[in-house]
Amino acid sequence: MAVESTPEPAITEPGTTGPRRRAKGRRRKARSTGSKALRATAWTAAGVVVLGGAGAGYVYFKLNGNIRSVDINQALGSDRPLKIDNGSENILVLGSDTRAGKNKKLGGGTDDGSARSDTAMIVHVYEGHKQASVVSVPRDTLVDRPQCTDTKGTTHDAASGVMFNEAYGTGGAACAVKTVESITGIRMDHYLEVDFEGFQKLIDDLGGVHVTTSKDIKDPQSHLNLKAGPHTLTGEQALGLVRTRHGVGDGSDLGRIQLQQAFIKALIDQVKHVGVFTSPKKLYDLADAATKAVTADSDLGSVNSLMDFAGGLKGISSSHMKMVTMPVQYDPANPNRVLLDKRKAQLVWDALKNDEPIPASATKGTATGEAKGVVSAG
């Protein structure tokens, strides 16, 4: 985890030669929120190191006890895409919109006893772990969900023409991973999930996130009311922003994805410069919030594993991260749903399999949400 920052020279795209720059500033963990959660985990490492001594032992076990894990590999078995050993990694990052417990008060939802993947991102970390591509999967995409077995051992039948986010609602993390692997033909090496309550507290402990909006955003359903201009978003406002779909743009899930991608970049930029090392208590609070927010696959289900994982991502800043939406087109039969553009999507999957940049042609002419540029960092 870098502590001091230095000016950066130019960087080249993955798969090309030329100068690269070292990431600057302070770094932390990620999730998900790409999302959201991928950098915040590094706070767990700092929390153990900074507090030191006998206190560090307590901190370690306390933070370790915060982390929830799911055994994805056991649930999915051997019927999966082969691991491509080219030095890259693929992580499925989900934001869950469960309405259980305290979460029912957040994000404008009601407790209907269900849970769905409100945000889904495939994060591809390139060889060398200096750059990444993030592919957002619209929750309203109609897909063919494969048969899957959840982590409790229950098998769920395959279904055709169902919304992507129902995979999580049907069989949890394992079925979500199975569905993504079926769509992409790419093995997910890791799984990270963040919930409403944890996300909101993490932003508040961070001191808010600085963004600028080019338009007014008002959405009573997500409790969001922002005038055009600069803002330091509280946890509640940040949650409203990444969940709104009616406050700006065309009211679609695609517009919400554009807002999410812009917010994640703002969050990453701010985390790199936050002065947590000046306050051990702030550092611990951030580590505590980050680990409570995260559910991870069993390979990442400990402080040590998350530390190692986050340490491998420390060179990736927002300028090193390309964010796209999975190529889709609006469903002619239902404008509230989208269909996978299989030909263009294959360009994305082939690029990730080969550890190459996603070509511009893969997303040209695909459906967008008309919210691009509404939110920016700062």
Secondary structure, 3 states (H helix, E strand, C coil): CCCCCCCCCCCCCCCCCCCCCCCCCCCCEEEECCECEEECCHHHHHHHHHHCHHHHHHHHHHHHHHCEEECHHHHHCCCCCCCCCCCCEEEEEEEECCCCHHHHHCCCCCCCCCCCEEEEEEEEECCCCCCEEEEECCCCEEEEECCEECCCCCEECCEEEEECCHHHHHHHHHHHHHHHHHHHCCCCCEEEEEEHHHHHHHHHHHCCEEEEECCCEEEHHHCEEECCEEEEECHHHHHHHHHCCCCCCCCCHHHHHHHHHHHHHHHHHHHHHCCHHHCHHHHHHHHHHHHHHEEEEHHHCCHHHHHHHHHCCCCCCHHHEEEEECCEEEECCEEEEEEECHHHHHHHHHHHHCCCCCCHHHCCCCCCCCCCCCEEEC
